[in-house]
Amino acid sequence: MSTSIPSTQELQTIRLSNVCKSYGDYPVLKDIDAEVSQGEVVVICGPSGSGKSTLIRTINRLEEISSGSITLEGRNIHAPMRAKELNLLRSRIGFVFQSFNLFPHLSVLDNVSMSPIRVKGVAPDAARDKANKLLDRVGLADKAHSYPGQLSGGQQQRVAIARALAMEPPVMLFDEPTSALDPEMVGEVLSVMKSLAAEGMTMLCVTHEMGFARDVADRIWFIDAGQILETASPEGFFKSPRHPRAQRFLADLRH
């Protein structure tokens, strides 16, 4: 059996080409052209209202784009497809929201195991076994039979991460996952995210946690007014940002 070296396209897990997004006449994203390689951690940062969350939501088609293309492992995410195809596509792109989005009437175990059962057809016993292992991974094995309302915000967000991981996605997207948390709960969520990065998960993270960006990111995209104005390593971005808008952004953070 012969082996082959992965092509450049295969290593480029996500490719955004000239992506534009408008609400009516108001442009939100303007000619976004970027790529994320397999195993890379990209942090998207910028001022409020800059288009960060819209950008990350286009990658799993929670937002439609106006023009351009986005591909995952060479497949066009925004191509016409049936609802079942779209659900299967989204199952390969884990998404963690600001507000957890757990089902309040389901136990933690059922929240984590439901999608593999319903979308992928995994046997219930196997799905629950996997869910228990994922809950142990995020430090919540003892909360399997609790309900979301019985958990702290940090615990709910860790359940949401476990739920996304249950679909075994090659890519994880995080949309300001700590912004709804009290300060003392932020660390427990960032710790789980750091462990995923250390294991080689491909990740795009919209976050204001600059310590996380500095320590964990491979690259930083700085976005403002719907455009990626700077792409840099964490060291380059924090020590010597090139774009004047990025310089002002970091100066404001330091003050």
C-alpha positions as CSV (number, residue, x, y, z in Angstrom):
1,M,0.0,0.0,0.0
2,S,1.6,3.3,-1.1
3,T,1.6,6.4,1.0
4,S,1.3,9.9,-0.3
5,I,2.4,13.3,1.0
6,P,-0.6,15.5,1.7
7,S,-1.2,18.3,-0.8
8,T,-0.9,21.9,0.1
9,Q,-4.7,22.2,-0.3
10,E,-5.3,19.4,2.2
11,L,-3.0,21.1,4.7
12,Q,-5.0,24.3,4.2
13,T,-7.9,23.3,6.3
14,I,-9.9,26.5,5.8
15,R,-9.5,28.9,2.9
16,L,-11.4,32.3,2.6
17,S,-11.2,33.9,-0.8
18,N,-12.4,37.5,-1.4
19,V,-15.2,37.0,1.2
20,C,-17.6,39.9,1.4
21,K,-20.7,40.2,3.6
22,S,-23.3,43.0,3.6
23,Y,-26.5,43.7,5.5
24,G,-28.4,45.5,2.8
25,D,-26.1,48.4,1.7
26,Y,-24.0,48.1,4.9
27,P,-20.7,46.2,4.3
28,V,-19.7,44.0,7.3
29,L,-16.8,42.0,5.7
30,K,-14.7,43.3,2.9
31,D,-12.6,41.1,0.7
32,I,-11.4,38.8,3.4
33,D,-8.6,36.6,2.0
34,A,-6.9,34.2,4.5
35,E,-6.2,30.6,5.3
36,V,-5.8,28.4,8.3
37,S,-3.6,25.3,8.2
38,Q,-4.2,22.0,9.8
39,G,-3.4,22.1,13.6
40,E,-3.0,25.9,13.6
41,V,-4.5,28.2,16.3
42,V,-5.6,31.6,15.0
43,V,-6.9,34.3,17.3
44,I,-9.1,37.0,15.7
45,C,-9.1,40.2,17.6
46,G,-10.1,43.8,17.0
47,P,-12.5,46.5,18.4
48,S,-16.2,45.9,19.0
49,G,-18.2,46.0,15.9
50,S,-15.3,45.2,13.6
51,G,-16.8,42.1,12.1
52,K,-15.0,39.4,14.1
53,S,-18.1,37.4,15.1
54,T,-19.7,37.7,11.7
55,L,-16.5,36.4,10.1
56,I,-16.3,33.3,12.3
57,R,-20.0,32.6,11.8
58,T,-19.6,32.5,8.0
59,I,-17.1,29.6,8.4
60,N,-19.9,27.2,9.5
61,R,-22.6,29.0,7.5
62,L,-24.5,30.5,10.4
63,E,-24.1,33.6,8.3
64,E,-24.3,33.6,4.5
65,I,-21.7,35.5,2.5
66,S,-22.5,38.0,-0.2
67,S,-19.6,37.0,-2.5
68,G,-16.4,35.1,-2.5
69,S,-15.9,31.5,-1.2
70,I,-15.0,29.6,1.9
71,T,-13.7,26.1,1.7
72,L,-13.1,23.4,4.4
73,E,-10.6,20.8,3.3
74,G,-11.3,21.8,-0.3
75,R,-15.1,21.7,-0.1
76,N,-17.1,24.9,-0.7
77,I,-19.0,25.6,2.5
78,H,-21.4,28.0,0.8
79,A,-22.2,25.9,-2.2
80,P,-25.9,25.0,-2.6
81,M,-26.8,21.9,-0.6
82,R,-29.7,20.2,1.1
83,A,-30.4,20.6,4.8
84,K,-29.0,17.2,5.6
85,E,-25.8,17.9,3.8
86,L,-25.5,21.2,5.6
87,N,-26.0,19.6,9.0
88,L,-23.3,17.0,8.2
89,L,-21.0,19.8,7.1
90,R,-21.6,21.7,10.3
91,S,-20.9,18.6,12.3
92,R,-17.3,18.9,11.1
93,I,-17.0,22.4,12.4
94,G,-17.4,22.6,16.1
95,F,-18.8,25.9,17.3
96,V,-18.7,27.3,20.9
97,F,-21.0,30.3,21.4
98,Q,-20.8,33.2,23.9
99,S,-24.0,32.1,25.6
100,F,-23.5,28.3,25.9
101,N,-26.7,27.4,24.0
102,L,-27.3,24.3,26.0
103,F,-30.7,22.7,26.1
104,P,-32.0,23.5,29.6
105,H,-34.5,20.6,29.8
106,L,-31.8,18.0,29.0
107,S,-29.1,16.6,31.3
108,V,-25.5,17.4,30.7
109,L,-24.9,13.9,29.4
110,D,-27.8,14.2,27.0
111,N,-26.7,17.6,25.8
112,V,-23.3,16.1,24.8
113,S,-24.6,12.9,23.3
114,M,-27.6,14.1,21.4
115,S,-26.0,15.3,18.2
116,P,-23.9,12.2,17.5
117,I,-27.1,10.1,18.0
118,R,-29.3,12.3,15.8
119,V,-26.9,13.6,13.1
120,K,-24.3,10.8,12.8
121,G,-26.5,7.8,13.8
122,V,-24.2,6.7,16.6
123,A,-25.7,4.1,18.9
124,P,-27.0,5.7,22.1
125,D,-24.9,3.6,24.4
126,A,-21.7,4.4,22.4
127,A,-22.6,8.1,22.3
128,R,-23.2,8.3,26.0
129,D,-19.9,6.4,26.7
130,K,-18.1,8.9,24.5
131,A,-19.9,11.8,26.2
132,N,-18.8,10.6,29.7
133,K,-15.2,10.5,28.5
134,L,-15.4,14.0,27.1
135,L,-17.0,15.3,30.3
136,D,-14.1,13.8,32.2
137,R,-11.7,15.5,29.8
138,V,-13.2,18.9,30.6
139,G,-13.3,18.2,34.4
140,L,-17.1,17.6,34.7
141,A,-17.5,13.8,35.0
142,D,-19.4,14.3,38.2
143,K,-22.0,16.6,36.5
144,A,-23.2,14.2,33.9
145,H,-26.7,13.9,35.4
146,S,-27.0,17.6,36.3
147,Y,-29.0,20.1,34.3
148,P,-27.5,23.3,32.8
149,G,-29.3,25.5,35.3
150,Q,-27.5,23.7,38.1
151,L,-24.1,24.7,36.7
152,S,-22.0,27.8,36.9
153,G,-21.3,29.7,33.7
154,G,-17.8,28.3,33.4
155,Q,-19.1,24.7,33.8
156,Q,-21.8,25.3,31.2
157,Q,-19.2,26.6,28.7
158,R,-17.1,23.5,29.3
159,V,-20.1,21.3,28.6
160,A,-20.6,23.3,25.4
161,I,-17.0,22.5,24.4
162,A,-17.5,18.8,25.2
163,R,-20.7,18.9,23.1
164,A,-18.8,20.3,20.1
165,L,-16.0,17.8,20.5
166,A,-18.6,14.9,20.6
167,M,-18.9,15.3,16.8
168,E,-15.1,14.7,16.4
169,P,-14.7,17.9,14.2
170,P,-11.4,18.6,12.5
171,V,-11.9,22.4,13.3
172,M,-13.2,24.2,16.4
173,L,-14.5,27.8,16.3
174,F,-14.9,29.9,19.4
175,D,-16.9,33.1,19.4
176,E,-15.9,35.0,22.5
177,P,-16.3,32.0,24.7
178,T,-15.4,33.8,27.9
179,S,-17.2,37.1,27.4
180,A,-20.4,36.0,29.3
181,L,-18.4,34.6,32.3
182,D,-17.5,36.1,35.6
183,P,-13.7,36.7,35.8
184,E,-13.1,33.8,38.2
185,M,-14.6,31.4,35.7
186,V,-12.6,32.5,32.7
187,G,-9.5,30.5,33.6
188,E,-11.3,27.2,33.7
189,V,-12.5,27.6,30.1
190,L,-9.2,28.9,28.8
191,S,-7.5,25.9,30.4
192,V,-9.6,23.5,28.3
193,M,-9.0,25.6,25.1
194,K,-5.2,25.5,25.8
195,S,-5.3,21.7,26.2
196,L,-7.1,21.4,22.8
197,A,-4.5,23.6,21.2
198,A,-1.7,21.5,22.7
199,E,-3.3,18.4,21.3
200,G,-3.1,19.8,17.7
201,M,-6.7,20.9,17.2
202,T,-7.3,23.4,14.4
203,M,-8.9,26.4,16.1
204,L,-10.2,29.9,15.3
205,C,-10.9,32.0,18.3
206,V,-12.6,35.4,18.6
207,T,-11.5,36.6,22.0
208,H,-10.5,39.6,24.0
209,E,-8.3,37.5,26.2
210,M,-4.9,38.8,25.0
211,G,-3.0,36.6,27.5
212,F,-4.5,33.5,25.8
213,A,-3.6,35.0,22.3
214,R,0.0,35.7,23.4
215,D,0.5,32.2,24.9
216,V,-1.5,29.9,22.6
217,A,-2.0,31.4,19.1
218,D,0.2,30.5,16.1
219,R,-1.1,33.6,14.3
220,I,-3.2,36.6,15.1
221,W,-5.6,38.3,12.6
222,F,-6.4,41.9,13.6
223,I,-9.7,43.0,12.0
224,D,-11.3,46.4,11.9
225,A,-14.2,47.8,9.7
226,G,-14.6,44.3,8.2
227,Q,-11.1,44.0,6.9
228,I,-8.1,41.9,8.1
229,L,-5.6,44.8,8.6
230,E,-2.7,42.7,10.0
231,T,-1.7,39.1,10.2
232,A,1.2,38.3,12.5
233,S,2.8,36.0,15.0
234,P,1.8,36.8,18.6
235,E,5.3,38.1,19.3
236,G,5.3,40.3,16.3
237,F,1.8,41.6,16.9
238,F,2.3,42.5,20.6
239,K,5.8,43.8,20.3
240,S,5.7,45.7,17.0
241,P,2.3,45.9,15.3
242,R,2.6,47.4,11.8
243,H,-0.8,48.8,11.1
244,P,-1.6,52.1,12.9
245,R,-5.1,50.9,13.8
246,A,-3.5,47.8,15.5
247,Q,-1.1,50.1,17.3
248,R,-4.0,52.2,18.7
249,F,-5.9,49.1,19.7
250,L,-3.0,47.7,21.7
251,A,-2.3,51.1,23.3
252,D,-5.9,51.3,24.4
253,L,-5.7,47.8,25.9
254,R,-2.6,48.7,27.9
255,H,-4.3,51.8,29.3
